[in-house]
């Protein structure tokens, strides 16, 4: 496997574009689309929040068929808490895209939004911009798409890799957005991954679920769950490999490449966390099971005291111990828990916790809390 240039249009069979529709007052790119030239096997994961934005309600319905052609994304407006009007705008967006793409039905389109909650989506701007959005579709348009989905992000987040499966070159590309309201279970982040691998829907879902657990569900910036999280995975089948339909060597090679892409994007989200100055890796070993290890790691990662200590380059191990103790796990005490740090004055810090409950481990990625994080979120509306 090797990393190559590009993002969602690096795999064969995908086009993309991003334009400024006027949703953002800044005039920056705010409307993007990915189109699969052929029907693509499609899987997705969504926020576990009981309050879901209107476009997620629509996309969760459309994705049940397991085959799709397009993903439409706007930034600058979350289209959440917008009632029946917001739901209609999400539904109409799918119909709008279907009119411009030959052979595409509204149910073949997924739609999502990111930005400010509680304001009606200026749907007329999307209507006016769509002809230009479609006209500019290109197999080089992944970068514009990656820019169009950004909100408080400071950096574009994209990656592509190549691997060989069954003697055929297979490419996986992706991009993501996210900077704040990150955790748990994805948060206000969007991720879009494409591949030209030939793979069944069943195996695509398994691969995405596993990769998401290792990546997007293993990061936190501030412990706040969003209403708009969504990660999609589309497979065009254009690579020509023998279709992956079961576990085995081919599936494992595909999964490892997918996980690499997802972990890379997840880390880029943490590095770009709102106001972040430090990148923290929380390693927990010796837990009774993986779920327990992950819970402990996330508790440490979400501790405001640990995060502010990191900002101040203060290796206060007592705060880590207190965070673990807050879970009330009876078998954990000061005698069977070991805490070690890498140097706290570096930009990348490792916090290691070793227990004696079993052999399970988990790693979670997070960032520090800085003065800038408070400023950004105090002013965001």
N, C-alpha and C positions, 0 to 999 in steps of 0.2 A: 504494500500500500504506500502511496506517496501523495503528498499535498500538491495541488495544482492551483492555478489562478482561477478565480471566478466564484460564483455562488449558485443560485438556483437555476441558472441557464447553462451551467457547465455540462450537465447530463444531456444526452441526445433527446430531442423531442419536446423541449420546453422553450417558450418565449416569455418575455416579461417587459414591463415598462413602468415608469413612475413619472408623474407630472405634478405641477402645482395647480390645484383646482380652485384655490381661494378659501378653502376651509380654514387653513392657518392664516392668521393676520400677518404673519411674518413674510408670507410669499414663498416659503420653502415648499419643497415637494411634499405632497400630502395625500396622493391617491396612487395606488399601485395595483398591478395585476400580474398574476402568473397564469399562463395558458399552456395546456398540454395539447400538442398537435393532434394526438390520438387520444381516445379515452384512456385515462390512467387509473390503475388500481389505487384507491385512496383510503387512507386511515387517518384518524385524528384523536387527540386527547384534549380535554377541556377542563376548565376550572371546576373545582369541587364546591365552590360557593353555591348556596341555595338561591342566590340572586345572580342571575345571568343576564348579560346585556342582550338586547334584541337580536343582533346578528348571530350570536352564539346559539340562540334558540332555533333560528333558521338553519344554521350550518349543521347542528346536531341532528336535525331531521334529514337534511339532504345527504349527509355522509353515510347514512344507514345503508344506502344502495351499494356502497363500496367502490363506486366508479365515478370519476369526476373529470371535468375539463378545465375549470378555471377557479382561481381564488382571488377575490377582490378585497382590498384592504384600504381603509382611510385612516389617517392619523389626524389629531387635533380635536376629535370629538368621539367619545366612547359610545354614543347611542345607547346609553344605559339609563334606567329610570325615565324612560321617554314614552311609556305607555303604548297604546295601540298605534299611535302615529309612528313611533320608532320601529315597531314591528313591521308596519307596512313599508316603511322606507327600506328596511333590510330585505324584505321579500321583493319589493320593486327593483332593488339593485340587482338581484339575480336575474330577474326578467329583462332588465335593461341590457345586461351583458349578453344574455342569450340572443337578443335581437341582432347583435353585431357579429356574432360568431356562427359560422355555417354549421348546421347540424347539432347545435348545442341547445339544450333545454334548460329552463330555470333551475330545475333540480340537479343539473350538472355543475352548478356554480356554488361555491362556498363564499361566505362573506364575513368579514369581521372588522372591528373598529377599535381604535385606541385613542385615549385623550381624556378630556374633561367629562366627568359624569354629571348627568342631570340637565344637559342642554340639548334641545332638539337638533338633530342632524340637518344641516343645510342641504337637503337632498337635491335642490335645484342646481347646486354647484356641481354635483356629481353627474347629473343629467347633461349639463352643458359641456363638461370636460370629457365625457366618455368617448366621443368620436376621436378626439385627439389621443386619448389613452390607447385606444385600439390601433389607431393608425401607426403609432410609434412602437408597436410590438417588435421585439428583436431577440435573436439568440445571444445578443450582447447586452440585453437590458437588465440583467440581474442586479447590477450595481445601482441603477436608478430605482429599482424596486426596493432595495435594501435601504436607500435613503428616504424613500417616501413613507416608510412605516415608522420612522423615528419620532419620539416626542421629546422627553428631556435627555435623551441619549446624546452623548458628545461624540461618539464614534460609530461608524458603520460596522456592523458585525456580520461577516460572511466568510465562508470557507467552502472548499471543494476538494475531494480526494478521488484517486483512482485506485482500483484494485483489479485483480484478475480472478474471474470465477468461471470454471469450466472452459478455460482457454480463451475467454472473451474479456475484453476490457469493460469494466463496469465503473460508472462514475456516480458519486453521491455529492450533491451540493446543497448548501443551506444558508439561511440568513435568519437573524433574530433581532428583536428590539426589546429593550427593557433596561431600566435604570433605577427605578424606585417601585415601591409596593411589590416587593419581590419576596415571596414565600407565604404560606407553604403551597405546595402543589402548583407550581409555575408562577403564579402571581401576575401582575400587569405586564406580562411578557407575551410576545407572539413569536412563534418559530415556524419556519416554512422550510421543509426539506424535500428535495426531488432526487430521483434516481432513474437511470435508464435500465436498471435490472429487471429481468422477468421474474416475478415472484407472485405467489398466490396471496389473496387478501388475508387468509388466515395467518400465514407466516409474516406478512407485512405488519399486521396488528401485534403479533407477539414480539417482533423485533422493535417496534416503536415503543411498546409498553416497557420493555426491558431497558432500552436506551434512555427513555425518559426518567426512569427511576435512578439511573446512574448519573444523570446530568441535570435536567431542568428541575427535578424534584429533590435535588441535592444541593441547591443553592438558596441563599437568603441574603437580602440586603437589609430589610427592616422588619421581617416577620409579619407583614401585612398582606392579606389575601385580596386578590382583585376579582372583579366581576367579568373580566374580558379575556382571560387566558385562553390560548389556543395554540396547539402545535399540529401541523399537518404533515403528512408524508405521502407523496405521489410517486408512483412507479409507472413509467411509460412502456417498459419492456423492450425498448429500442436497442439495447445492447446485444441482443441475440443469444444470450446464454440460455442453457437448458433451464426451464422454469423451476424455480425453487418452490417445492410444495411440502417439504418436511424438514425436520431437524437433520443435521448432518454437516459435512465439511463445507459445502457451498453456503448453507445458511449461516454457519458460524463465521465464515469470511465476510459475508454481507453484514451480519450483526456487528462484528468488531469494527468495520469501517463506519457503519452508521453511528455506533456509540462514540467513536472518535470525533465525528462531526458534531454530535450533540454536546459532548463534554466541552469541546472547544468553544462552541457558541455560548454555553452556560458560563464558562469561565470569563468570556469576554463581557457578559452581562455584569458579573460581579466586579470585574476590573473597572467597568464604567458606572458603578453604583453612584448614586447621587452624592456628590461631595467626597467620594472615597479617596483616601490617600494611602491605604494599606489593603493588601489582599491576604486574607487569612484562610489557611487550610486546617480544618479541624479533623483530626484522626482519632477514632475511638477503636480500641482493640480489646479483646477478652470479654466481650459482652455475652449475655446468654443466648441472644439471637440477633439477627440482622435488624429487625424492627426496633429492638431495644437500643442497639448501637446507634442507629440513625436518630432516634428520639433524643438520646443523650447528646449526640453531636450537634443537633439543631438547637437544643436548649442552650448549649454553650455559645453557638453562633449567634443566637438571637438575644443574648444577654447584653443589655445596654451598658452594663458595667464593664464587661469584657471588651466590647467594641470601643468604648471611650478610652479604656486603658491602652488598647492598641494604638489609638490616635495619638495618645500622649507618650508612646514608646515606653509604657510602664508595665513590666512583666509581673503583674499582680496575680500570682497563681491562686491566691485565696478566692478570687472572684470566679475562677474556673471551678474550683472545688465546690463553692456555694451554688453555682448553677447546676452542677450534677446532683448535689444533695437536695435541691428543690423538688426533684422528681419523686422523692420519698421511696426510693427502691431500698428495701430493708437490708439487702445483702451487701450494699455498697457503703463503705465507711472509710475513715482516714487511714486504716491499716491495710486495706487491699486495693487502694487506688494510687497510681503513680502518675504525676503530671510533669511533663517536660515541655520546654519551649525552644524554638530557634530564636536567634537574636531579635529583640523587639524593635531595634532601631533600623531594621531593614524594611523595604517596601513590601516584601513577601514574608509572611510569618507562618510557621507551623506550630499548632498547639496539639500536643499528643497526650491522650489519656489512655492508660492501660489498666484494665480491670482484671479480676480473677473469677469471673462468673462463667466463662465458656471460651469459645473460639471464634465468635462472630465479630465482624468489623464493619465499619462504615466511615465514609469520608464526606464531609460537607464543606462547601466553599462559601465564604462571606467576606465582608469588608468592614472597615471601621466606621464609626459615627464621627463626623467632623462638624465644625461650625457651619460649613457650607451646606451640609445636609439639612440642618435646621432652617437655614435661610431659604433654600429652594422650596421646601415643603410648606413653610409658613406663607409663601407668596403664591403658591400654585392654585389657581382657580380660573 
